[in-house]
Amino acid sequence: MAVKSLVWLGVRTPEYPRMVSLYRDVLSLEVIHETATATWFRMADENEIHVYAQSDQDHAFFGSGPVVGLLVDDFTATRERMIESGIEFIGEPQREGGTVWNHYRAPDGNIYEIMAKS
């Protein structure tokens, strides 16, 4: 079981329009998904940054800081070990397009996630 890298960054912010402008207009990241309350960007290494408005209820559990995703080589084993150590996961694992992820609350109170790609 190993953490391979940081793979994802998400933020829920009251400065949604300005954050979207930063990534789209200033840093020229590719927009890959956009709704009234969410804009997703792809970086050159294929990793993603997701920006959510305060009104985005699907991500209301995010705190005030950025949410970082850790890429792991064995999702199930990593998640089980974390649960055994007392880590609280938020909901069940989610799956889409060969990727599985699950958010958790770390001992510092912040939200993070683990992710694996097949």
Contacts in CASP RR format, 6 or more apart in sequence:
PFRMAT RR
TARGET T0000
AUTHOR 0000-0000-0000
METHOD contacts of the structure
MODEL  1
MAVKSLVWLGVRTPEYPRMVSLYRDVLSLEVIHETATATWFRMADENEIH
VYAQSDQDHAFFGSGPVVGLLVDDFTATRERMIESGIEFIGEPQREGGTV
WNHYRAPDGNIYEIMAKS
1 72 0 8 1.000
1 73 0 8 1.000
1 74 0 8 1.000
1 77 0 8 1.000
1 78 0 8 1.000
1 81 0 8 1.000
2 72 0 8 1.000
2 73 0 8 1.000
2 74 0 8 1.000
3 70 0 8 1.000
3 71 0 8 1.000
3 72 0 8 1.000
3 78 0 8 1.000
4 71 0 8 1.000
4 72 0 8 1.000
4 73 0 8 1.000
5 70 0 8 1.000
5 71 0 8 1.000
6 47 0 8 1.000
6 68 0 8 1.000
6 69 0 8 1.000
6 70 0 8 1.000
6 71 0 8 1.000
7 47 0 8 1.000
7 69 0 8 1.000
7 70 0 8 1.000
7 71 0 8 1.000
7 115 0 8 1.000
8 47 0 8 1.000
8 48 0 8 1.000
8 49 0 8 1.000
8 50 0 8 1.000
8 68 0 8 1.000
8 69 0 8 1.000
8 101 0 8 1.000
8 113 0 8 1.000
8 115 0 8 1.000
9 47 0 8 1.000
9 48 0 8 1.000
9 49 0 8 1.000
9 50 0 8 1.000
9 66 0 8 1.000
9 67 0 8 1.000
9 68 0 8 1.000
9 69 0 8 1.000
10 49 0 8 1.000
10 50 0 8 1.000
10 51 0 8 1.000
10 52 0 8 1.000
10 62 0 8 1.000
10 66 0 8 1.000
10 67 0 8 1.000
10 68 0 8 1.000
11 19 0 8 1.000
11 49 0 8 1.000
11 50 0 8 1.000
11 51 0 8 1.000
11 52 0 8 1.000
11 62 0 8 1.000
11 65 0 8 1.000
11 66 0 8 1.000
11 67 0 8 1.000
12 52 0 8 1.000
12 53 0 8 1.000
12 54 0 8 1.000
12 56 0 8 1.000
12 59 0 8 1.000
12 60 0 8 1.000
12 62 0 8 1.000
12 63 0 8 1.000
13 19 0 8 1.000
13 51 0 8 1.000
13 52 0 8 1.000
13 53 0 8 1.000
13 54 0 8 1.000
14 54 0 8 1.000
16 37 0 8 1.000
16 51 0 8 1.000
16 52 0 8 1.000
16 53 0 8 1.000
16 54 0 8 1.000
19 51 0 8 1.000
20 39 0 8 1.000
20 51 0 8 1.000
23 29 0 8 1.000
23 39 0 8 1.000
23 41 0 8 1.000
23 49 0 8 1.000
23 51 0 8 1.000
24 31 0 8 1.000
24 39 0 8 1.000
24 41 0 8 1.000
29 41 0 8 1.000
29 42 0 8 1.000
29 43 0 8 1.000
29 49 0 8 1.000
30 41 0 8 1.000
30 42 0 8 1.000
31 39 0 8 1.000
31 40 0 8 1.000
31 41 0 8 1.000
32 40 0 8 1.000
32 41 0 8 1.000
32 42 0 8 1.000
32 48 0 8 1.000
33 39 0 8 1.000
33 40 0 8 1.000
34 40 0 8 1.000
36 53 0 8 1.000
37 52 0 8 1.000
37 53 0 8 1.000
37 55 0 8 1.000
37 56 0 8 1.000
38 50 0 8 1.000
38 51 0 8 1.000
38 52 0 8 1.000
38 53 0 8 1.000
38 56 0 8 1.000
38 59 0 8 1.000
39 50 0 8 1.000
39 51 0 8 1.000
40 48 0 8 1.000
40 49 0 8 1.000
40 50 0 8 1.000
40 51 0 8 1.000
41 48 0 8 1.000
41 49 0 8 1.000
41 50 0 8 1.000
41 51 0 8 1.000
42 48 0 8 1.000
43 49 0 8 1.000
52 58 0 8 1.000
52 59 0 8 1.000
52 62 0 8 1.000
61 90 0 8 1.000
61 103 0 8 1.000
61 111 0 8 1.000
62 111 0 8 1.000
63 110 0 8 1.000
63 111 0 8 1.000
65 110 0 8 1.000
67 103 0 8 1.000
67 110 0 8 1.000
67 111 0 8 1.000
67 112 0 8 1.000
67 113 0 8 1.000
68 112 0 8 1.000
68 113 0 8 1.000
69 101 0 8 1.000
69 112 0 8 1.000
69 113 0 8 1.000
69 114 0 8 1.000
69 115 0 8 1.000
70 112 0 8 1.000
70 113 0 8 1.000
70 114 0 8 1.000
70 115 0 8 1.000
71 115 0 8 1.000
71 116 0 8 1.000
71 117 0 8 1.000
72 78 0 8 1.000
72 114 0 8 1.000
72 115 0 8 1.000
72 116 0 8 1.000
73 116 0 8 1.000
74 116 0 8 1.000
75 93 0 8 1.000
75 100 0 8 1.000
75 102 0 8 1.000
75 114 0 8 1.000
75 115 0 8 1.000
75 116 0 8 1.000
78 114 0 8 1.000
78 116 0 8 1.000
79 89 0 8 1.000
79 93 0 8 1.000
79 102 0 8 1.000
79 114 0 8 1.000
82 89 0 8 1.000
82 104 0 8 1.000
82 114 0 8 1.000
83 89 0 8 1.000
87 104 0 8 1.000
87 105 0 8 1.000
87 106 0 8 1.000
87 107 0 8 1.000
88 104 0 8 1.000
88 105 0 8 1.000
89 102 0 8 1.000
89 103 0 8 1.000
89 104 0 8 1.000
90 102 0 8 1.000
90 103 0 8 1.000
90 104 0 8 1.000
90 105 0 8 1.000
90 111 0 8 1.000
91 102 0 8 1.000
91 103 0 8 1.000
92 102 0 8 1.000
93 100 0 8 1.000
93 101 0 8 1.000
93 102 0 8 1.000
94 100 0 8 1.000
94 101 0 8 1.000
94 102 0 8 1.000
98 117 0 8 1.000
98 118 0 8 1.000
99 115 0 8 1.000
99 116 0 8 1.000
99 117 0 8 1.000
99 118 0 8 1.000
100 115 0 8 1.000
100 116 0 8 1.000
100 118 0 8 1.000
101 113 0 8 1.000
101 114 0 8 1.000
101 115 0 8 1.000
101 116 0 8 1.000
102 113 0 8 1.000
102 114 0 8 1.000
103 111 0 8 1.000
103 112 0 8 1.000
103 113 0 8 1.000
104 111 0 8 1.000
104 112 0 8 1.000
104 113 0 8 1.000
104 114 0 8 1.000
105 111 0 8 1.000
106 112 0 8 1.000
END
